[in-house]
């Protein structure tokens, strides 16, 4: 951990805590390192999702009925 790390108390379900401890031991990391990486990946995915949403915000919408009709007309349903 770096000097810039912040301390926080997190309460885990016992099964999750055990899984974290096992993963940490198997990967030669601390539980904090495992949790930090998991949170980092989850946040990165959120940023990618939001970015994609913003890129596609101007695309026309398609009703459910129109989607079904299109899928049927192309033999996909």
C-alpha positions in Angstrom: 0.0 0.0 0.0 1.2 3.5 -0.8 1.3 6.4 1.6 -1.6 7.9 -0.4 -3.9 5.0 0.6 -7.0 5.8 2.6 -8.3 3.5 5.3 -11.9 2.5 5.3 -14.0 -0.1 7.2 -16.0 -2.4 5.1 -18.2 -5.2 6.3 -18.3 -8.3 4.1 -20.7 -11.3 4.1 -18.7 -14.1 5.7 -18.6 -16.1 2.4 -17.3 -13.2 0.5 -14.7 -12.5 3.1 -13.5 -16.1 2.9 -13.3 -15.9 -0.9 -11.3 -12.7 -0.7 -8.9 -14.2 1.8 -8.4 -17.4 -0.4 -7.9 -15.3 -3.6 -5.5 -13.0 -1.8 -3.5 -16.0 -0.6 -3.5 -17.7 -4.0 -2.4 -14.6 -5.8 0.2 -13.5 -3.1 -1.7 -10.2 -2.6 -3.3 -8.6 0.4 -7.1 -8.6 0.7 -6.9 -4.8 0.2 -5.1 -5.3 -3.1 -7.7 -7.8 -4.3 -10.6 -5.5 -3.2 -8.9 -2.4 -4.8 -8.5 -4.2 -8.1 -12.1 -5.4 -8.1 -13.4 -1.9 -7.4 -11.1 -0.4 -10.0 -12.4 -2.8 -12.7 -16.0 -2.2 -11.7 -15.6 1.6 -11.9 -13.7 1.3 -15.2 -16.7 -0.7 -16.6 -19.1 2.0 -15.4 -17.1 4.7 -17.1 -17.0 2.7 -20.4 -20.8 2.1 -20.1 -21.5 5.8 -19.5 -19.2 6.7 -22.4 -21.0 4.4 -24.8 -24.3 5.7 -23.6 -23.2 9.3 -24.3 -21.9 8.3 -27.8 -25.2 6.6 -28.6 -27.5 9.2 -27.1 -28.4 10.8 -30.4 -29.3 7.5 -32.1 -32.9 7.0 -33.0 -35.0 4.8 -30.7 -36.8 1.7 -31.8 -40.0 0.5 -30.2 -40.3 -3.1 -29.0 -42.9 -3.9 -31.6 -40.7 -2.5 -34.4 -37.7 -4.5 -33.1 -39.8 -7.7 -33.2 -41.0 -6.9 -36.7 -37.4 -6.3 -37.9 -36.1 -9.5 -36.3 -38.9 -11.5 -37.9 -38.4 -9.9 -41.3 -34.7 -11.0 -41.2 -35.5 -14.5 -40.0 -33.9 -14.0 -36.6 -37.0 -14.7 -34.6 
